[in-house]
């Protein structure tokens, strides 16, 4: 396990961290602990985490604002709410596609 984490702390560490942050498959606290066990410097961890968490945070805030507007059962199917939840569902897929495209460009 430690050898795997040490590999994450090397050249591809920022790409791995960005993918984990944007996909939100692994809970954030697990990513934080795992990255703390690597040799990744804070000057890489902090900005990459910020960039990776920003889109998800914006989408969660947008979804919460759309949920606040619900006044009755019919409002559940409002275009704003459907768009907010669709964006939340598409973000991990988009992040995965971008990450794979980035990997191919690096190879």
Backbone torsions as a table, in degrees:
resi	resn	phi	psi	omega
1	UNK	NA	-43.8	-178.8
2	UNK	-64.2	-36.5	178.6
3	UNK	-64.1	-39.0	177.6
4	UNK	-64.1	-42.7	178.9
5	UNK	-66.3	-36.3	178.3
6	UNK	-65.7	-35.7	175.4
7	UNK	-64.3	-33.8	177.3
8	UNK	-66.6	-26.9	-178.5
9	UNK	-81.6	7.4	-177.9
10	UNK	-105.0	-137.7	-168.2
11	UNK	-62.0	-38.5	-176.1
12	UNK	-93.3	11.5	-173.1
13	UNK	-60.7	-41.7	-179.4
14	UNK	-65.0	-39.7	179.5
15	UNK	-66.3	-42.4	177.9
16	UNK	-62.9	-45.9	-179.5
17	UNK	-63.0	-43.9	179.2
18	UNK	-61.2	-42.5	178.6
19	UNK	-63.7	-43.3	179.3
20	UNK	-64.9	-39.1	-179.5
21	UNK	-68.1	-43.0	-176.4
22	UNK	-75.5	-33.1	-177.3
23	UNK	-78.9	-27.2	179.4
24	UNK	54.0	31.6	176.5
25	UNK	-77.3	-40.4	179.8
26	UNK	-99.0	135.2	178.7
27	UNK	-56.3	145.5	-175.3
28	UNK	-58.2	-38.6	-177.9
29	UNK	-67.6	-30.8	177.4
30	UNK	-69.1	-41.0	176.9
31	UNK	-62.6	-43.2	179.8
32	UNK	-60.5	-46.3	-179.3
33	UNK	-66.4	-43.5	-179.9
34	UNK	-62.0	-42.9	-179.7
35	UNK	-70.0	-27.5	176.6
36	UNK	-68.0	-25.2	179.4
37	UNK	-84.8	-5.1	178.2
38	UNK	-96.1	-178.3	178.2
39	UNK	-97.3	19.5	-179.4
40	UNK	-68.7	126.2	178.9
41	UNK	-74.2	153.7	-180.0
42	UNK	-60.9	-32.4	-179.5
43	UNK	-66.5	-17.2	172.7
44	UNK	-96.3	-43.9	-175.8
45	UNK	-59.6	-47.5	-174.8
46	UNK	-64.5	-53.5	-178.3
47	UNK	-67.1	-36.9	179.5
48	UNK	-67.0	-39.6	177.2
49	UNK	-63.1	-42.4	179.1
50	UNK	-61.5	-47.2	-179.7
51	UNK	-64.2	-38.5	-179.1
52	UNK	-73.5	-32.5	-178.1
53	UNK	-86.5	-20.7	-175.9
54	UNK	-60.3	-49.4	-179.8
55	UNK	-61.7	-42.8	179.5
56	UNK	-64.1	-40.7	179.6
57	UNK	-62.7	-43.8	178.2
58	UNK	-61.0	-43.2	-179.9
59	UNK	-67.1	-39.4	177.6
60	UNK	-64.3	-41.1	177.8
61	UNK	-64.5	-42.1	178.5
62	UNK	-62.9	-43.1	178.6
63	UNK	-64.8	-40.5	177.9
64	UNK	-63.9	-39.7	177.2
65	UNK	-65.4	-38.0	178.0
66	UNK	-68.1	-37.1	177.9
67	UNK	-66.2	-32.5	-179.9
68	UNK	-64.3	-27.3	-177.4
69	UNK	-79.5	-5.4	-178.2
70	UNK	-71.0	124.5	177.9
71	UNK	-115.0	-18.7	-179.0
72	UNK	-158.2	173.1	-178.7
73	UNK	-58.7	-32.7	-179.1
74	UNK	-67.6	-24.6	-178.9
75	UNK	-72.3	-12.2	179.7
76	UNK	-63.4	-29.5	-178.8
77	UNK	-96.8	25.5	178.1
78	UNK	-70.1	148.4	-179.6
79	UNK	-59.8	-35.8	-179.3
80	UNK	-64.9	-43.4	-179.1
81	UNK	-69.0	-42.1	178.8
82	UNK	-64.1	-41.0	178.3
83	UNK	-64.9	-40.0	-179.7
84	UNK	-63.9	-46.2	-179.2
85	UNK	-73.1	-30.8	175.0
86	UNK	-66.0	-41.9	177.6
87	UNK	-62.9	-39.1	177.0
88	UNK	-63.8	-36.1	179.8
89	UNK	-74.8	-33.0	-176.0
90	UNK	-81.7	-26.2	-176.5
91	UNK	-54.7	-49.8	178.9
92	UNK	-62.1	-37.1	179.1
93	UNK	-66.5	-41.5	177.5
94	UNK	-64.6	-41.9	179.3
95	UNK	-62.9	-41.4	178.9
96	UNK	-64.8	-43.2	179.0
97	UNK	-62.4	-45.3	179.3
98	UNK	-63.2	-40.4	-179.5
99	UNK	-64.5	-44.1	179.1
100	UNK	-65.1	-38.3	177.7
101	UNK	-65.0	-39.7	177.0
102	UNK	-64.2	-40.9	179.3
103	UNK	-62.0	-43.4	-179.9
104	UNK	-64.7	-36.3	179.5
105	UNK	-68.5	-31.4	179.4
106	UNK	-74.9	-27.6	-176.0
107	UNK	-77.6	NA	NA
